[in-house]
């Protein structure tokens, strides 16, 4: 291997969002994680919603919390417009 081209491999403390800390090795100086084995649903057996980016909130803001009634009304309106356009002679 060539000298002086590889990053320095340091012993760092990793921090999880749940508060767990442990020592590991990495090329970065600090390591912050969203999920670790202490809080991941696979290891804990509990279901946990991981919405770190706010995607669910953004989706509901953009499209709104549509009810089943609104969806049925929209579907009947679409069917009615399709039926009207299909009956028109060209």
Kinemage of the C-alpha trace (Angstrom):
@kinemage 1
@onewidth
@group {chain A} dominant
@subgroup {mainchain}
@vectorlist {calphas} color= white
{ca unk a 1} P 0.000 0.000 0.000
{ca unk a 2} L 1.109 3.518 -0.717
{ca unk a 3} L 2.071 5.592 2.315
{ca unk a 4} L 0.194 8.791 3.292
{ca unk a 5} L -2.900 8.255 1.097
{ca unk a 6} L -5.162 6.295 3.447
{ca unk a 7} L -7.389 7.975 6.054
{ca unk a 8} L -6.559 7.628 9.713
{ca unk a 9} L -8.527 4.818 11.401
{ca unk a 10} L -9.548 6.142 14.827
{ca unk a 11} L -11.233 4.649 17.859
{ca unk a 12} L -14.413 6.727 18.351
{ca unk a 13} L -17.499 6.675 20.537
{ca unk a 14} L -20.732 6.013 18.609
{ca unk a 15} L -23.911 7.721 19.876
{ca unk a 16} L -27.427 6.510 19.070
{ca unk a 17} L -30.596 8.629 19.170
{ca unk a 18} L -31.913 6.360 21.956
{ca unk a 19} L -28.959 7.316 24.187
{ca unk a 20} L -26.833 4.190 23.804
{ca unk a 21} L -23.057 4.693 23.484
{ca unk a 22} L -20.273 2.291 22.538
{ca unk a 23} L -16.705 2.343 21.282
{ca unk a 24} L -15.914 1.415 17.680
{ca unk a 25} L -13.414 2.268 14.973
{ca unk a 26} L -14.084 4.639 12.105
{ca unk a 27} L -12.417 7.135 9.795
{ca unk a 28} L -14.771 9.916 10.958
{ca unk a 29} L -14.203 11.595 14.313
{ca unk a 30} L -17.777 11.413 15.607
{ca unk a 31} L -20.489 8.883 14.829
{ca unk a 32} L -24.178 9.703 15.441
{ca unk a 33} L -26.769 7.050 14.514
{ca unk a 34} L -30.573 7.076 14.328
{ca unk a 35} L -31.030 3.370 15.108
{ca unk a 36} L -28.856 0.811 16.886
{ca unk a 37} L -29.277 -2.754 18.111
{ca unk a 38} L -30.661 -1.434 21.411
{ca unk a 39} L -33.630 0.289 19.772
{ca unk a 40} L -34.086 -1.401 16.363
{ca unk a 41} L -37.441 -3.269 16.087
{ca unk a 42} L -35.752 -6.446 14.820
{ca unk a 43} L -33.670 -6.783 17.982
{ca unk a 44} L -36.206 -5.473 20.509
{ca unk a 45} L -39.332 -7.196 19.195
{ca unk a 46} L -41.302 -3.960 19.554
{ca unk a 47} L -42.721 -1.960 16.662
{ca unk a 48} L -41.326 1.563 16.458
{ca unk a 49} L -42.199 4.220 13.902
{ca unk a 50} L -39.036 5.680 12.399
{ca unk a 51} L -40.007 8.931 10.714
{ca unk a 52} L -36.703 10.762 10.815
{ca unk a 53} L -37.288 12.817 7.690
{ca unk a 54} L -40.884 13.813 8.493
{ca unk a 55} L -42.087 12.034 5.359
{ca unk a 56} L -45.407 10.971 6.841
{ca unk a 57} L -46.111 14.503 8.013
{ca unk a 58} L -45.109 15.920 4.644
{ca unk a 59} L -47.354 13.422 2.834
{ca unk a 60} L -50.396 14.199 4.979
{ca unk a 61} L -49.800 17.924 4.567
{ca unk a 62} L -49.529 17.590 0.788
{ca unk a 63} L -52.421 15.218 0.172
{ca unk a 64} L -54.404 15.656 3.355
{ca unk a 65} L -55.937 12.962 5.455
{ca unk a 66} L -58.497 11.783 2.911
{ca unk a 67} L -61.404 9.788 4.231
{ca unk a 68} L -63.054 6.840 2.531
{ca unk a 69} L -66.108 8.986 1.741
{ca unk a 70} L -63.992 11.553 -0.119
{ca unk a 71} L -62.298 8.780 -2.082
{ca unk a 72} L -65.677 7.271 -3.074
{ca unk a 73} L -67.002 10.687 -4.115
{ca unk a 74} L -63.913 11.325 -6.216
{ca unk a 75} L -64.191 7.882 -7.827
{ca unk a 76} L -67.839 8.430 -8.790
{ca unk a 77} L -66.985 11.846 -10.224
{ca unk a 78} L -64.232 10.323 -12.360
{ca unk a 79} L -66.586 7.591 -13.595
{ca unk a 80} L -69.234 10.188 -14.479
{ca unk a 81} L -66.804 12.291 -16.513
{ca unk a 82} L -65.517 9.196 -18.319
{ca unk a 83} L -69.089 8.181 -19.139
{ca unk a 84} L -69.876 11.654 -20.535
{ca unk a 85} L -66.775 11.736 -22.733
{ca unk a 86} L -67.429 8.194 -23.999
{ca unk a 87} L -71.005 9.079 -25.126
{ca unk a 88} L -69.943 12.109 -27.217
{ca unk a 89} L -69.766 11.287 -30.945
{ca unk a 90} L -66.507 12.203 -32.619
